[in-house]
Amino acid sequence: MPITLSETQEQLRRCEGTKVKVLTVAGKLYEGKLRAVDERFNVFLEDCFELRPEGKTHGPVERKDVSSVFIRGDMAMAVAPIDGTKHVDRKKAARAVHPLPSAHTE
């Protein structure tokens, strides 16, 4: 059964057509225009770049043109609009819908 994240989905749908950054579980950062998002948090970006530091140091950012990218919902950690509005964190949203069991039991 897919996790239903109606509030998170609505936030993402409002971002459709705007530029966003997406951080993946693998540590890759993509910047592009959000074309589509579905109920499973799958994200499709167009006019996209993969952003990564050169080598393993914190230095200049290398931009690799990847044209478009599809990111599966379980691989996307966070989506942040470039205009600076609040980002959408998939894990926090999932915990809000399906909270982790409490250490304190009644």
N, C-alpha and C positions, 0 to 999 in steps of 0.2 A: 504494500500500500504506500503510495507516494506521500511525502510530507506536504501538507497544505500550508503554505505560508502566505496567506492572502494579503496581509499588510506589507510584507516584504515584496511580494509580487507587484503590488500597486506602486510602491516606491520605485521599483525598477521600470515598470511600464511608463511612469512619468518621465524617465530618463531616455526612453527610446527616441532615436534620432539625434541625440546629443553625444558629445565626446565624453568617454569614461575611461578609467583605468581599472583593469581587472588583475588581481593577484591570485595566482594558482597555488595549489598545495606544493607543487614542485619548486616554487620560488620564482617562477617566471612572471614578469609584469608586462601586460599588454595595454596599449593605449589605442583607442579607435572609436568609431561611431557605433553606438549600440543599435543594432538593427532589430533584434528580436530576443525575447526571453520567454520561457514557458514555465509551467507550474512546477517543474523539477529543477528549476534554477539553471537550466541550460542556457548559455549565453552565446549569441552570434554577433561578432564584430566585423565591420567593414572598414576599408581605408585604415588598416591596422598596422601598428609597429610593435615589435617586441623590444622592450627597453631592458638593458642589462648593463652593469658596469663592465668595463674592459678588464679582462683577467679576473682576479679574485680580490682586487683592491677596491677601496671606495674612491673612485676617481671619476673621470668623465664618463658620461652615459653613452653607450653605443645604441643607435637606433637601427634595427633590422626591419626592412619593409617585408611584411608577410601578407599583404593585400587583405585577406580576410581569415578569420579563425573561428572555429566552433569549440567552445569549452564546455565539457560536461559539467552538470551541476555539482557532482561530488568532487570535482577537481577545482572549482572556483571557491576561494576563501572569502574574498571581499570584492565589492564593486564600488568605485568611488567616482562620482561625477567630477569632471575637471573644473567646473565652476566653483568648487569649494563647498558645496552643500554636503550634508551628512552622508557618509558611505553606508553601504548595506553589507552587513557581516552575516554570511550564510549560517555559520555555526551558532551565533547568538540567536538568530531568528529561529533556527531549528529547536534550540533549547527552550525558547519561549513557548513554542507549540507543544513540544514533548520534553518537559523538564527532566533533568537527571534525578534519579531517586535520592531522597534526602538521607544523610547519614543518621539523622535522628528519626527513629520510628516511634509511632504512638503505641 
